[in-house]
Amino acid sequence: MIGSPIMLIPGRQQSESRSHGEDIRLDTFERTNTKHVAGHLQEIDLGQPSSLDIPPKPPRHPSPMLKNRRHGISQQFELPFFDLVVRLVCHMVPHTRLWISVLFLAIVAFSQFEESASGQNPSNSNTPELPIVEFNAQLLNLVIDRTHCVLDSERDLMIRVLEHAGQIDYVLQRKASQELLEGCRSRMPEFSSRSDTRLFLEEMLRSPERYRGKLVTLHGYVDKVFQKRSEQQITLFQLRLYTEAAETSPVDIFSLRLPDNWPTGISVIDDVSVTGYFFKISEHRDEKTGEATYVPVILARQVDWQPTLAPGKISIDPTLWDGRVKHKSRGVSQTERDLYYCVLKHAGDGNYKQQKAKARSHRLTRIEKYREEATAELDSLKTCMKRFRQKNPGRDAEYLLQVADAKQRYRRKLQRYRQYREKPNLFPAYGDLFFHAESFQAQLVTLRGQLRSIKKFPADKNRYGLTTLYEAWFYTADSQNNPAVVVCTSVPADLMSRAHSQGDRLNEPISMTGYFFKMYGYEAQDANRVAPMFLAQRLEWLPIARQSAPISPRSAFAIFAVLALAAGWFLLRVARIGKRYRVRRAEWDSEPANLNLPTSPRPPDSAEISFEGIEAIEEPDFRSDGPVEAEAHEKPSAEPDV
């Protein structure tokens, strides 16, 4: 009927028998169709008849995304979310080149922004050269070269450079110096035969502006040391360092401190190493000839003394490790390199028997230290327990229990101490070293274990003449699956052959005596770990008697033939002896027995024995238990009838 409201609700009756999920989709569809029909009704003139039959909007399979009301964009366009994504992609395909260009420009702009940000804040960089550039660009331009000494206007700048050097890690300084040296050698391969010190000196004298403020490393000897005090009340040490490249003109070194083991009372100190900043070129006049020469001025944080160890001396000064060796670090750093080869050379030239005796003496010292630590631990526990008793007067039982437990632990440790004293080889040297590495620094240690890996490698260029080294990894009985590494100068040839033949299956007993160098860091399968590193003269191979090799078929046949012949000869011999015995036995049996006994006459008045009056009786049956039978079988009287 025209003029009446039209309500099109298709499928209302059928929806009652459907599931709850289908009802929700149908209700949504009905609301959408109602809005569609209502829009058409506003355009129809309701006052005039019309034959317009408005069909319902064809149903569309509702998308699962419509159930989620959070996806408002799919409800707004009345499209499934997947269809919407497909249309957006199709719309962007004609403009693919444009989008790629925009993305490329965005990446370039972002990278330029990062570079500008890093350039404005150079302090975020970890390279050691950036702090040098910071003061090199602004302050070092005031330095004047080829003057008689450091000018008054340069003293404040020199103090600032020294203070800056004291704030930078010494390992980073050595690393920066090594990088500068490698750059010089790559740029000038024709000077590859020259030493590091000579190359640095020639380059600084040739182009001081290029190397000013750079870190350099020099080696030589010192004959004079002057101590000065600046206006800022800072103590400075001035040294005259003579190198192999300039034996007549020294290098002026200004340093904030000297090594702790710096010798006193010696006119000439050899093996001095300095890493510092090149400051300027100064004029130096020879005291004898009066000739003027130009020498570089180096500002260093510290001076290193690396003495050459005496061949006949077994012990090494542990203070040589101070400031050079860094424990739990990987590889051998530049600061450790010279001491590393120095100790290897000293170990290779030393008397191995004396080294083993020294290692045994150090082990006995550690055993005595074990007893002292046990006694100190007991005293500390007693003090703690006394305090506990004072604070808790009503808990005497607990106090007595703690005292008994502490005494029992002390007795166990004392028993172990006596056992270690009698048999020092039972002392767990690996565990003691692992937890007290500072007590083993530069000390000789003897360890036994199972060799698992060994390799031969060429030594780096050094001033001790070492060319070939061996690195071995082994496990001890008390290491609990923690390895130890030893670097030595010689290895038995048979052991190397066994290592090449067995490969990863290598498991040979060895013994080594070497100097403890540091706790060596390495990367394991699960994490970064450390192992004690030793520098030794040799490895001692302790081979165990192996089982004999399997017998070849030819050898087995020969052995079997020999045994068969021996068994045949033995059986034949036994048969012959048996036959001979049987013949003799038969001869004995056929002959009558003739004992040849003497006959004795019968004595007179001897009566013959008579058996008259003796009657034979039957043997009684003892199996019968009857009383009558027992009486019947009574034994007759042995007396004859009178």
Secondary structure, DSSP 8 states (H G I E B T S, - for coil): -TTS-----TTTTGGGGS-HHHHHHHHHHHHHHHHHHHHHHHHS-TTS---------------GGGG-TT-HHHHHHTS-HHHHHHHHHHHHGGGHHHHHHHHHHHHHHHHHHHHHHHHH-GGG---THHHHHHHHHHTGGG--SSBSS--HHHHHHHHHHHHHHHHS-HHHHHHHHHHHHHHHHHH-GGGTTS-HHHHHHHHHHH-HHHHTT-EEEEEEEEEEEEEEE-TTS-EEEEEEEE-SS-SSS-EEEEES---TT--SS-S-EEEEEEEEEEEEEEEEE-TTT--EEEEEEEEEEEEEE-----TT-----GGGGTTT--TTEES--HHHHHHHHHHHHHHHHS-HHHHHHHHHHHHHHHHHHHHHHHHHHHHHHHHHHHHHHHH-TT-HHHHHHHHHHHHHHHHHHHHHHHHHHH-GGGS-HHHHHHH-GGGGTT-EEEEEEEEEEEEEEE--S-TT---EEEEEEEEETTSSS--EEEEEEE--HHHHHHHHHHGGG--EEEEEEEEEEEEEEEE-SSSEEEEEEEEEEEEEE-----------HHHHHHHHHHHHHHHHHHHHHHHHHHHHHHHHHHHHHHS------------TT------TT--------TT---HHHHHHT----SS---
